[in-house]
Amino acid sequence: MPVLQDRVVLVAGGGKNLGGLVSRQAAEAGADVAIHYNSPSSKPSAEETLAAVEAAGRRGVLLSGDLTDPGNVEKLFVDAESALGQVDVAVNTVGKVLRKPITETTEEEYDEMFDVNSKAAYFFIKEAGRHLADGGKVITIVTALLGAFTDGYSTYAGGKSPVDHFTRAAAKEFADRGISVTAIAPGPMDTPFFYGQETPERVEFHKSQAMGNQLTKIEDIAPIVRFLATDGWWITGQTIFANGGYTTR
């Protein structure tokens, strides 16, 4: 029997890149999938992911909304439940990257980075705690920069770092219901989000810091999500650095 047979999986940012692969693999593992996407520009990719979920013989639904608004996060869980039933696994892949010196960062950029990377993550965990079935799983994608000593990424690493604390607190608070709460910290990922922030020379440097002289691939991370959602349920309150040795702490 597939490992997620008849479970309901909600994936924030689930239409493309890592989120899209997580959604597809969840369906292949037997789950029905609620696929969140943020903006009209990402809708076509989300529709392709939905088609893949349905081709795997599972139910899917597309849900949209700006998750920096806590009301939209609450609505996301309510709508997923209305469409597919009570959510068992909630995965948050949402994030925004900015590489910019502190002295050049505007207040608007600071606010946006912390809204996307920290505030949205907090309220996603909150609503997961309110809506998930007993024995559920909450998984957040963060970044290996939490263990790095580097320039340029103050608002990205800084915005993701509170999720460490959110994860630990939620793991304790949700434990009596058997809900595990974890985070995964990939290295620089081979996706469009990364390349827009870096020069070719820095891309080569980042590659050189990991095994095999390569960036983290989405195919490296999605199986870890599935493991944490199934056999890895006993892992909770942890941030797992999965980055080919790029960094740790």
C-alpha positions in Angstrom: 0.0 0.0 0.0 1.4 3.5 -0.8 2.8 5.2 2.2 0.4 8.2 2.2 -2.7 6.2 1.1 -5.8 8.3 1.4 -4.1 11.0 3.5 -4.6 14.7 2.7 -1.5 16.8 2.1 -1.5 20.6 1.8 1.5 22.2 0.1 1.9 25.9 0.4 3.8 27.0 -2.7 2.9 23.6 -4.1 2.6 24.5 -7.8 6.2 24.5 -9.0 9.8 23.9 -8.2 10.2 22.0 -4.9 6.6 22.5 -3.9 5.4 21.1 -7.2 7.6 18.0 -6.8 6.4 17.5 -3.3 2.8 17.7 -4.5 3.4 15.1 -7.3 5.3 12.7 -5.0 2.5 13.0 -2.4 0.0 11.9 -5.0 2.2 9.1 -6.2 2.4 7.9 -2.6 -1.4 7.8 -2.4 -2.4 11.2 -1.0 -5.0 13.7 -2.1 -3.3 17.1 -2.5 -4.3 20.7 -1.9 -1.9 22.8 -4.0 -1.4 26.4 -3.0 0.0 29.0 -5.4 0.6 32.7 -4.7 0.0 34.7 -7.8 -1.6 34.6 -11.3 1.9 34.2 -12.8 2.3 30.8 -11.0 -1.1 29.5 -11.8 -0.2 27.7 -15.1 2.5 25.7 -13.3 0.0 24.9 -10.5 -2.5 23.7 -13.1 0.2 21.4 -14.5 0.9 20.0 -11.1 -2.8 19.5 -10.4 -3.1 17.5 -13.7 -0.2 15.3 -12.6 -1.9 14.7 -9.2 -5.1 13.7 -11.0 -3.1 11.5 -13.5 -1.8 9.6 -10.5 -5.4 8.8 -9.6 -5.7 11.2 -6.7 -7.9 14.2 -6.0 -6.5 17.6 -6.0 -7.5 21.2 -5.6 -5.9 24.5 -6.4 -6.0 27.2 -3.8 -4.5 30.7 -4.0 -3.7 33.5 -1.6 -1.1 35.8 -0.2 0.0 34.0 3.0 1.5 37.1 4.5 -2.1 37.8 5.5 -3.0 35.5 8.5 -6.6 35.5 7.3 -5.6 34.0 4.0 -3.6 31.3 5.9 -6.7 30.4 7.9 -8.8 30.3 4.7 -6.2 28.1 3.1 -6.7 25.4 5.7 -10.5 25.8 5.8 -10.7 25.5 2.0 -8.4 22.6 1.8 -10.5 20.7 4.4 -13.7 21.6 2.6 -12.4 20.3 -0.7 -10.6 17.2 0.4 -11.2 16.5 4.1 -9.2 17.0 7.2 -5.5 17.7 6.4 -3.0 15.2 7.7 0.3 16.7 6.4 1.0 20.4 6.0 4.1 21.4 4.0 5.2 25.1 3.7 7.7 25.7 0.9 7.0 29.4 0.6 10.0 31.7 0.7 11.6 34.8 -0.9 15.3 35.3 -1.5 17.1 38.7 -1.5 20.8 39.2 -1.6 21.6 42.8 -0.7 24.0 44.6 1.7 22.5 45.8 4.9 23.4 49.4 4.2 21.4 49.3 0.9 18.3 47.4 2.3 15.1 49.5 2.5 12.5 49.2 5.2 10.0 48.0 2.5 12.4 45.2 1.6 13.0 44.2 5.2 9.2 44.1 5.9 8.5 42.0 2.8 11.3 39.5 3.5 10.2 39.0 7.1 6.5 38.9 6.1 7.1 36.1 3.6 9.8 34.1 5.4 8.8 34.5 9.0 5.3 35.8 9.5 3.7 33.5 6.9 5.6 30.6 8.3 4.4 31.4 11.9 0.7 31.6 11.0 1.0 28.5 8.7 2.2 26.5 11.7 -0.5 28.1 13.9 -3.3 27.0 11.5 -1.8 23.6 11.1 -2.0 23.2 14.8 -5.6 24.2 14.8 -6.7 22.1 11.8 -4.5 19.1 11.4 -5.7 15.6 12.3 -4.2 14.0 15.3 -0.9 12.3 14.3 -0.4 15.0 11.6 2.9 16.4 10.3 4.0 20.0 9.8 7.1 20.6 7.7 8.7 24.0 6.8 11.4 24.6 4.2 14.0 27.0 5.6 17.7 27.5 4.4 21.2 26.2 5.1 22.2 29.8 5.5 20.9 29.5 9.1 24.3 27.8 9.7 26.4 30.1 7.6 28.6 33.1 8.3 28.3 35.1 5.1 27.4 38.5 3.6 24.4 39.7 1.7 21.7 37.5 3.0 20.8 39.3 6.2 17.0 39.5 5.5 16.7 36.1 4.0 18.6 34.1 6.6 17.3 36.5 9.3 13.7 36.0 8.1 14.0 32.3 8.1 15.8 31.9 11.4 12.8 32.4 13.6 11.2 29.3 12.1 13.8 27.3 14.2 12.1 28.6 17.3 8.6 28.3 15.9 9.3 24.7 15.1 10.6 23.8 18.6 7.7 25.6 20.3 5.1 24.0 18.1 6.6 20.6 18.5 6.2 20.8 22.3 2.7 22.4 22.1 1.3 19.9 19.5 3.0 16.8 21.0 0.0 15.6 23.0 -1.9 15.2 19.8 1.0 13.3 18.2 1.7 16.0 15.7 5.4 16.3 14.7 6.8 19.6 13.6 10.1 19.8 11.6 12.0 22.1 9.3 14.4 21.3 6.4 17.4 23.5 5.6 18.5 22.9 2.0 21.7 24.4 0.5 21.5 26.9 -2.3 19.0 25.3 -4.7 19.1 24.8 -8.4 16.0 26.8 -9.1 15.3 30.2 -10.7 15.0 31.8 -7.2 18.7 31.3 -6.6 20.2 32.4 -9.9 18.5 35.8 -9.8 20.5 36.7 -6.7 24.0 35.5 -7.7 26.8 36.1 -10.2 28.2 33.2 -12.2 31.3 33.3 -10.1 29.4 33.0 -6.8 27.3 30.2 -8.2 30.5 28.3 -8.8 31.7 29.0 -5.3 28.4 27.8 -3.8 28.7 24.6 -5.9 32.3 24.0 -4.6 31.1 23.9 -1.0 29.0 20.8 -1.3 29.5 17.2 -2.3 29.9 16.6 -6.0 30.5 20.2 -6.7 26.8 20.9 -7.2 23.9 22.8 -5.9 21.1 21.2 -3.9 18.4 19.8 -6.2 14.7 19.6 -5.5 15.0 15.9 -6.0 17.3 15.8 -3.0 14.8 17.4 -0.7 11.4 16.1 -1.7 12.1 12.5 -0.5 13.1 13.9 2.9 9.7 15.7 3.1 8.0 12.4 2.3 10.1 10.6 4.9 9.2 13.1 7.6 5.5 12.8 6.6 5.6 9.0 7.1 8.3 6.8 8.7 10.2 9.8 10.1 7.3 10.9 12.3 9.4 10.4 15.5 11.6 13.3 14.4 10.1 16.5 15.8 11.3 19.9 16.9 14.3 19.6 14.6 15.8 21.6 11.7 17.5 19.1 9.4 20.4 20.5 7.4 20.1 18.6 4.0 22.7 20.3 1.8 25.5 18.0 0.8 27.8 19.3 3.4 27.4 23.0 2.4 27.1 24.0 6.0 25.9 22.9 9.4 26.0 24.2 12.9 
